[in-house]
Amino acid sequence: MRHPEAPGPPPHGDVEEFRRHGYAVVDWLARHWAGLEHRRVTPDVRPGQVAASLPRTTAERGEPFEALPADVDRLLVPGMARTGTSATSP
């Protein structure tokens, strides 16, 4: 709950916008999970490569939510390791 003395508008949209973004996250997760068998078990990046690909400073203005899944795919997914696969299970 927002504190009544907090200045300015709430930092989020309405309930429908939240719902739309939530469905988009679930859709991204489902697509990612469906393609796991085609991904490497270990990351195909050098140590520090993911950190080096991230911005050094925060943005003056945030980007639209719709841009986030592409950023995750481009910046974070290459450095992710798969766990719990038959390749890593005893």
Rosetta constraint file for C-alpha pairs under 8 A:
AtomPair CA 2 CA 6 HARMONIC 7.22 0.50
AtomPair CA 2 CA 10 HARMONIC 7.37 0.50
AtomPair CA 13 CA 17 HARMONIC 5.81 0.50
AtomPair CA 13 CA 18 HARMONIC 6.69 0.50
AtomPair CA 14 CA 18 HARMONIC 6.38 0.50
AtomPair CA 15 CA 19 HARMONIC 6.13 0.50
AtomPair CA 16 CA 20 HARMONIC 6.10 0.50
AtomPair CA 17 CA 21 HARMONIC 6.20 0.50
AtomPair CA 18 CA 22 HARMONIC 6.06 0.50
AtomPair CA 19 CA 23 HARMONIC 6.24 0.50
AtomPair CA 20 CA 24 HARMONIC 6.31 0.50
AtomPair CA 21 CA 25 HARMONIC 6.29 0.50
AtomPair CA 21 CA 65 HARMONIC 7.31 0.50
AtomPair CA 22 CA 26 HARMONIC 6.36 0.50
AtomPair CA 23 CA 27 HARMONIC 6.09 0.50
AtomPair CA 24 CA 28 HARMONIC 6.19 0.50
AtomPair CA 25 CA 29 HARMONIC 6.20 0.50
AtomPair CA 25 CA 69 HARMONIC 7.73 0.50
AtomPair CA 26 CA 30 HARMONIC 6.10 0.50
AtomPair CA 27 CA 31 HARMONIC 6.21 0.50
AtomPair CA 28 CA 32 HARMONIC 6.08 0.50
AtomPair CA 28 CA 69 HARMONIC 6.90 0.50
AtomPair CA 29 CA 33 HARMONIC 5.96 0.50
AtomPair CA 30 CA 34 HARMONIC 5.97 0.50
AtomPair CA 31 CA 35 HARMONIC 6.36 0.50
AtomPair CA 32 CA 36 HARMONIC 6.42 0.50
AtomPair CA 35 CA 39 HARMONIC 6.85 0.50
AtomPair CA 40 CA 44 HARMONIC 7.50 0.50
AtomPair CA 40 CA 81 HARMONIC 7.76 0.50
AtomPair CA 40 CA 82 HARMONIC 7.58 0.50
AtomPair CA 41 CA 81 HARMONIC 5.70 0.50
AtomPair CA 41 CA 82 HARMONIC 4.92 0.50
AtomPair CA 41 CA 83 HARMONIC 7.49 0.50
AtomPair CA 41 CA 85 HARMONIC 7.93 0.50
AtomPair CA 41 CA 87 HARMONIC 7.43 0.50
AtomPair CA 42 CA 80 HARMONIC 7.29 0.50
AtomPair CA 42 CA 81 HARMONIC 4.81 0.50
AtomPair CA 42 CA 82 HARMONIC 6.55 0.50
AtomPair CA 43 CA 78 HARMONIC 6.04 0.50
AtomPair CA 43 CA 79 HARMONIC 4.90 0.50
AtomPair CA 43 CA 80 HARMONIC 5.61 0.50
AtomPair CA 43 CA 81 HARMONIC 5.39 0.50
AtomPair CA 44 CA 78 HARMONIC 6.41 0.50
AtomPair CA 44 CA 79 HARMONIC 6.75 0.50
AtomPair CA 45 CA 49 HARMONIC 6.18 0.50
AtomPair CA 45 CA 50 HARMONIC 7.53 0.50
AtomPair CA 45 CA 78 HARMONIC 6.64 0.50
AtomPair CA 45 CA 79 HARMONIC 5.99 0.50
AtomPair CA 48 CA 52 HARMONIC 6.07 0.50
AtomPair CA 49 CA 53 HARMONIC 6.27 0.50
AtomPair CA 50 CA 54 HARMONIC 6.75 0.50
AtomPair CA 50 CA 75 HARMONIC 6.34 0.50
AtomPair CA 50 CA 76 HARMONIC 6.52 0.50
AtomPair CA 50 CA 78 HARMONIC 7.79 0.50
AtomPair CA 50 CA 79 HARMONIC 6.24 0.50
AtomPair CA 53 CA 75 HARMONIC 6.53 0.50
AtomPair CA 54 CA 75 HARMONIC 7.14 0.50
AtomPair CA 63 CA 67 HARMONIC 6.73 0.50
AtomPair CA 63 CA 68 HARMONIC 7.91 0.50
AtomPair CA 64 CA 68 HARMONIC 7.43 0.50
AtomPair CA 67 CA 71 HARMONIC 6.49 0.50
AtomPair CA 68 CA 72 HARMONIC 6.19 0.50
AtomPair CA 69 CA 73 HARMONIC 6.20 0.50
AtomPair CA 70 CA 74 HARMONIC 6.02 0.50
AtomPair CA 71 CA 75 HARMONIC 5.66 0.50
AtomPair CA 71 CA 76 HARMONIC 7.52 0.50
AtomPair CA 72 CA 76 HARMONIC 5.00 0.50
AtomPair CA 72 CA 77 HARMONIC 6.15 0.50
AtomPair CA 73 CA 77 HARMONIC 5.06 0.50
AtomPair CA 73 CA 78 HARMONIC 7.35 0.50
AtomPair CA 74 CA 78 HARMONIC 7.10 0.50
AtomPair CA 75 CA 79 HARMONIC 7.90 0.50
AtomPair CA 76 CA 80 HARMONIC 6.71 0.50
AtomPair CA 83 CA 88 HARMONIC 6.49 0.50
AtomPair CA 84 CA 88 HARMONIC 6.17 0.50
AtomPair CA 84 CA 89 HARMONIC 6.17 0.50
AtomPair CA 85 CA 89 HARMONIC 6.07 0.50
AtomPair CA 86 CA 90 HARMONIC 7.72 0.50
